[in-house]
């Protein structure tokens, strides 16, 4: 009776969080043909138990999508580095009914070692689907940690791996670009305030303010700089350099001008 209930389970309804195989569009190539989307590191242990034709498929697929391939004795089956982000994968190409314990033991061990970790499992038959469901609950897996991606064939499984790694790398790059843009905007605002303060000094224009910013730096540093130091490190005249030093040290100057 128990077995019958397991056989009636619909894997898609039980695991809505799982990523299922579907036709995949080509991975976007970099703008420059001489560039790379990233690097794929394959476990030598995993490679040794796969059919040579499948390894050849992987090499060709990676080359077509601008990924470099290398072989190293790593713990996961694959590690992709895309846009500075590392993504690890276990790829179970042969679901062994008799060896589920070792599969999930390995998954439990590796999920604590990698922040970005996925498991791809090839399950071409209904019996394998059912066995996977039973094992998933039996070994107490936590929803989404890691994310499982059941697929029906090997080629689709590897294409899914590359798709996920590529997507995570793109998100990483976009996040980095957004942060850089925010930092630039903040810097521009700070420079604008700096220019307004420095050009409030009588006789000092935007060019002088930029020269002081590039050569000396902050307003605090300018306030401490001597007339000689300003003349030595900028193109300000002796008169302007003296005006700057007086502005920060003589109340007659710093209490008079106002920020424009």
Beta strands, then each sheet from edge to edge (+ up, - down):
strand 1: 38-43
strand 2: 67-72
strand 3: 78-82
strand 4: 85-92
strand 5: 117-122
strand 6: 147-151
sheet 1: 2+ 1+ 3- 4+ 5+ 6+
end
